[in-house]
Amino acid sequence: MPFIKTSQLTKEYQLGKTTVHALRGVDIEVEKGEYLCVSGPSGAGKSTFLNLIGLLDRPTSGSIHFDDTEVHTLDRKKFHRFRRGRIAFIFQSFNLVPVLDARENIEFPLLIQKIDAAERNRRIDAITEEVGIRGFLDHKPDELSGGQRQRVAIARALVTRPEVIIADEPTANLDSVTGRTIMELLKRLNREECTTFIIASHDTTLIREADRMIRIVDGLVSA
C-alpha cells in the first residue's frame, strides 16, 4: 500500500455563475520517503493539489489515504490532530508571524502541540543548528534576508518532526545561489530523515533533483 494515495480527486470552485474545475480526477501514489516534484503551468491546479494533500482543504469528490487511513472520514477532532501531527508546510511567502522573532516563530507549532518547554528547547536548538540560523534567533522576520526567512520557515516545518513536508514554490522568492542552497538542504533532510517531500515548483534545478516528477495540466496529471 502506498504511503499516500489519491483516488479520482476533484476540486471545484464557484466564481459567480461559473464553475471552475481546478482538479478533474487525480490519481497519485507517493511512497514513504519520496522526494516528489509537481510541475505545470500557472493555474493548472498545482496549489489546489497541495492544499488537498496537505489537508488544508477538502475535495469536492474522491479520496485521500495516508497509510491506509481515509482521512476525510475522520471526525473533526481526529482530522485536525492527524494533520498537525503528520504534515507541515513551507510556503513561498514564508508566512512568518511578523511580531515574533525567529525562535518564537519556530516554537509556535510546538506550543500548539503542547510540547513541554525542555523538549521545545532541545528541538529548536537541534533544528536551528541543522539549518544554519542559530545566530539569528532573536531577529524579527523583517530583520532577516529572504534566505534566512526561508530557513526559519523550514525549521518551523521540521521542528514538529512531520512525516510529510509540502512546499509550494519554496525557491520562488530567492536568488539563484540562495535557492540552490535551500534545495540542497531540503534534499539532505529528505535523505537523512526519510521525510516525504511533495514540492510544487517551476525551478528546473528542483525538478532535476527530485526522485520523480509529475505534471499537472488543466487539473489532470499529464503523461
NUTORDO-206496 format. One record per residue (C-alpha): residue in three letters; x, y, z. Coordinates in steps of 0.001 Angstrom, whole numbers, padded with zeros to 6 digits, always signed. Layout:
ALAXYZ/...
This chain:
MET+000000+000000+000000/PRO+001446+003427-000934/PHE+002136+005864+001891/ILE-000164+008462+000260/LYS-002775+007680-002361/THR-005415+009827-004041/SER-008296+008350-005994/GLN-010279+010369-008543/LEU-009584+013571-006621/THR-011624+016559-007818/LYS-011994+020126-006662/GLU-014494+022674-007972/TYR-014899+026366-007144/GLN-017676+028778-007936/LEU-016732+032113-009493/GLY-020036+033882-009844/LYS-022087+031665-012133/THR-019020+029840-013450/THR-017804+026521-012058/VAL-014011+026249-012073/HIS-012772+022665-012306/ALA-009428+023038-010531/LEU-008813+019267-010358/ARG-010637+016808-012584/GLY-009874+013352-011178/VAL-006282+012997-009986/ASP-004855+009589-009102/ILE-001447+009806-007399/GLU+000601+007388-005301/VAL+003516+008562-003157/GLU+005949+006273-001365/LYS+007269+006984+002125/GLY+010488+008999+001966/GLU+009940+010003-001652/TYR+011024+013407-002957/LEU+008261+014240-005429/CYS+008130+017362-007579/VAL+004845+018642-009029/SER+005208+020855-012087/GLY+002855+022502-014561/PRO+001816+025942-015797/SER+000334+028598-013513/GLY-003343+027954-012844/ALA-003068+024268-013730/GLY-004079+023034-010266/LYS-000736+022510-008501/SER-001513+024637-005436/THR-005016+023160-005213/PHE-003469+019704-005237/LEU-001013+020634-002469/ASN-003786+022133-000336/LEU-005785+018918-000646/ILE-002820+016598+000006/GLY-001849+018809+002959/LEU-005408+018623+004321/LEU-005857+022389+004252/ASP-008898+021954+002024/ARG-011444+019244+001283/PRO-012009+017689-002138/THR-015276+018016-003994/SER-015096+014272-004627/GLY-012586+011447-004472/SER-010479+010213-001565/ILE-007092+010700+000094/HIS-005465+007867+002018/PHE-002481+008176+004380/ASP-001144+004792+005478/ASP-004469+003202+004539/THR-006459+005771+006555/GLU-009075+007634+004510/VAL-008525+010973+006201/HIS-011773+012708+005306/THR-013780+010011+007086/LEU-012199+011052+010418/ASP-014234+013205+012762/ARG-013229+016860+013081/LYS-011031+016460+016170/LYS-009156+013420+014844/PHE-008776+015060+011427/HIS-007059+018168+012852/ARG-004887+016073+015188/PHE-003886+013887+012238/ARG-002902+016916+010126/ARG-000985+018675+012922/GLY+000956+015555+013845/ARG+001999+014357+010401/ILE+002116+017223+007879/ALA+003954+020554+007690/PHE+004081+023297+005039/ILE+006764+025545+003583/PHE+005214+028479+001716/GLN+006899+030665-000910/SER+005792+033774+001015/PHE+007305+032283+004232/ASN+004117+033021+006311/LEU+006137+034000+009373/VAL+004418+035928+012177/PRO+005921+039434+011913/VAL+005671+040320+015614/LEU+007511+037145+016691/ASP+011257+036664+016446/ALA+012728+033687+014595/ARG+012848+031455+017658/GLU+009236+032234+018580/ASN+008112+031529+015002/ILE+009809+028136+015122/GLU+008421+027398+018581/PHE+004835+028306+017711/PRO+003686+024903+016303/LEU+005249+023143+019297/LEU+003138+025282+021627/ILE+000042+024250+019669/GLN+001071+020614+020106/LYS+001580+021264+023855/ILE+005191+020065+023836/ASP+006873+020789+027196/ALA+009450+023577+027470/ALA+012518+021359+027846/GLU+011654+019331+024748/ARG+010821+022509+022810/ASN+014244+023914+023608/ARG+016004+020677+022610/ARG+014212+020545+019274/ILE+014723+024234+018471/ASP+018436+024068+019296/ALA+018896+020980+017105/ILE+016947+022161+014058/THR+018315+025703+014038/GLU+021837+024299+014117/GLU+020871+021994+011254/VAL+019549+024777+009008/GLY+022223+027296+009985/ILE+020279+030082+011718/ARG+021411+029795+015360/GLY+022854+033318+015191/PHE+019580+034939+014084/LEU+017015+033610+016551/ASP+016360+036978+018197/HIS+015680+038684+014839/LYS+012170+039547+013633/PRO+011297+038477+010061/ASP+011800+041988+008636/GLU+015365+041921+010006/LEU+016222+038782+008021/SER+017158+038210+004387/GLY+014926+036138+002115/GLY+017188+033111+002511/GLN+017229+033449+006293/ARG+013437+033760+006419/GLN+013086+030657+004279/ARG+015417+028783+006639/VAL+013223+029869+009570/ALA+010172+028600+007668/ILE+011931+025284+007017/ALA+012945+024984+010679/ARG+009360+025714+011756/ALA+008118+022971+009430/LEU+010690+020398+010534/VAL+010659+021061+014291/THR+007383+019150+014689/ARG+009069+016080+013129/PRO+006382+015611+010474/GLU+006214+012623+008168/VAL+005363+014840+005185/ILE+006685+018258+004143/ILE+004677+020082+001474/ALA+006357+023049-000203/ASP+004760+025451-002690/GLU+007449+027146-004827/PRO+009966+027227-001928/THR+012678+028947-004004/ALA+010463+031348-005979/ASN+011353+034454-003937/LEU+015059+033677-003593/ASP+018102+034476-005701/SER+019670+031565-007580/VAL+022525+030986-005106/THR+020241+031000-002046/GLY+017686+028883-003908/ARG+020320+026269-004660/THR+021401+026209-001006/ILE+017792+025747+000142/MET+017268+022961-002401/GLU+020380+021127-001200/LEU+019189+021482+002411/LEU+015765+020013+001608/LYS+017305+017130-000322/ARG+019723+016336+002508/LEU+016937+016362+005100/ASN+014870+014113+002862/ARG+017745+011672+002580/GLU+018847+011710+006228/GLU+015445+011893+007947/CYS+013437+009900+005362/THR+010862+012707+005383/THR+008474+012629+002430/PHE+008650+015833+000383/ILE+005983+016974-002091/ILE+007131+020157-003801/ALA+005414+022265-006455/SER+007931+024245-008474/HIS+008889+025704-011830/ASP+012543+025598-010755/THR+014370+023268-013145/THR+017014+022523-010500/LEU+014402+021324-008023/ILE+012714+019257-010727/ARG+016007+017704-011787/GLU+016909+016699-008219/ALA+013546+015035-007491/ASP+013115+011276-007238/ARG+010106+011651-009510/MET+008207+014414-011252/ILE+004529+014602-012123/ARG+002979+017297-014269/ILE-000482+018749-013704/VAL-002128+020451-016664/ASP-005751+021661-016698/GLY-006488+019813-013467/LEU-005239+016453-014726/VAL-001978+014545-014377/SER-000259+014748-017747/ALA+001955+011963-019024/
